């Protein structure tokens, strides 16, 4: 990890731009090679990210899926400031996360303009991995919408039996 605390404002701005360019290039490159199969990467990336969050105290096992999604959302919003707010929607065997004003929206807007469905969303990656771990793998992504106009994303999961 890079310690950005010693960076001045201009260096921090350039660092943020570099990270944004790397994310855009990685997503676009994988999409160009794999197309929609790129979504298979979400669980692998999410698994690695989830391990870090579990080391920092995230409890996955034994939690209600709605509570688990709420805790992931809370950590991203309050602890990491990745998004401004989020809402959880749980109905029977589905759980959804609505993300408002994510800091990655500019990258996702550019990806959509290039014909790429964003798939490296931290919320999507970790939520997918956490729900699959919690359900023993019985979870699928049923809806993933990114709307740059409203600065909102919808992530919906089906909990399978």
N, C-alpha and C positions, 0 to 999 in steps of 0.2 A: 504494500500500500504506500502511496505517496503522502508525505506529510505536507499539506498545502498551507499550514499555519504560518510559515515564514514567507509565503509569497506576497508580493505587493498586489495592489488591485489590478494592474495591467497584466502581471504574470498569471494571476488567478483567472482573468478573463481569457487569456490565451490557452491555459490549461483546460478550461471548460470547453473551449472551441475544439481543441484537440480530441477530447473525449467524445464530443458530439460527432466529429468527423470519423473517428474510429468506429463508433457505433453504427453510423449511417453506412460506412463502407463495408463493415462486416455483414450487416443485415442485407444490404443490396447484393453483395457478392454471393452470399449463401442462397438468396432467393433466385438469383440468375442461374445458379447451378442446380438447385433442388426444387424450385417452385414451392407449391403448398406443402411438400414434404419437409420444408424447413421448420414447420411447426413441431416436428419430432424433436427438435433441438430444445424446445421449451422445458421439457421434463429434465433433460440432462443438465442444462444450465441452472434450472430451478433447484435441482438436487444439491448442487454445489453451494448455491446461495443459501439454501435452507439450512445446510450444515453450519454455516457461519451464524445464522440467526439463532439456531438451537444452542450453539455455544454461548450466545449472548442471552439465553434464557427463554427463548420461545418454546412453549410446551405444545406439541402437536398431538400426541397420542392421548386418547380418552376425551378429547374435546368435541363438543358439538361443532359441526362444520360452519355454522353461522358465526359462532364465537371465535373459531379459528380464523375465519376470514376477517372478522372485525379486529382481531389482535394484529394480524398482518397489516391491515390498512392503517391501524393506529400507529404502528411502529414506522411505517413509511411516511405518514403525515407528520406526526409529532416528533419522532426521533431523527428522521432523515430529511424532512422537508422536501420530499419528492413530489408531493401533490398538496393542494390546498385543503381539500376535504374528500371524504368518501362516504358512501352509503352502502348498507348491506340489505339485500332482499333475499329472504329464504321462504320457499314454498315447497312443501312435501319433499321431493327428492331433488330439488334444484336449489342452488345458492348462487347469488349474483353479487358482484362488487361493481359499484358505480364510482368511478374516479373522476374528480373534478380538478381541473387546472394542473395537470402533471407537467413537471419541468421538461419532460421529453417530448412534449407536443410538437415543437418545431421540427424535431427530427422525424417524428411520425408523419407530419404534414408533408415533408419532402419525400419520404418513402412512398406515401400514397400517391403523390404527384408522379412518381417514377413507376407506378404500377406495382409497388411492393406492399403486401399486407404486413404491417409491423408484427413481429413475433418475438422480439427480444425485450418485451415489456417486463420490468421487474415484478410488477404486480401479477401479471399472467404467469411468469415463470415460477415464482415462489408459491403462489396460490395453487397452481397445478400440482407441483411436487408435494406440497403439504397435504392437500386433499387426497392425493393418491397414496401417500404414506398413511394417512389416517384411515383410509378405506381399504387398504391392502391392494391398491391399484384400480379399484372400481369407480373411477371418475373419468368423465370425458368433458372436453371443452365443447359446449354447444353453441356459444355465441361470443364473438369478440368484435366489438365495433369501436372504431376510433373516429371521433368527429372533431376535426380541427376548428370548425365554425363555432361550436359551443364549448370547446375545450373540455370535452367529456369523453370518457371511455366506458364501455360496458363489457364486463367479463362474466359470462354465465357458464356454470358447470352443472352437469347431470351426475348425481350420485347413483351409481348402478348397484344392483344387488347380485 
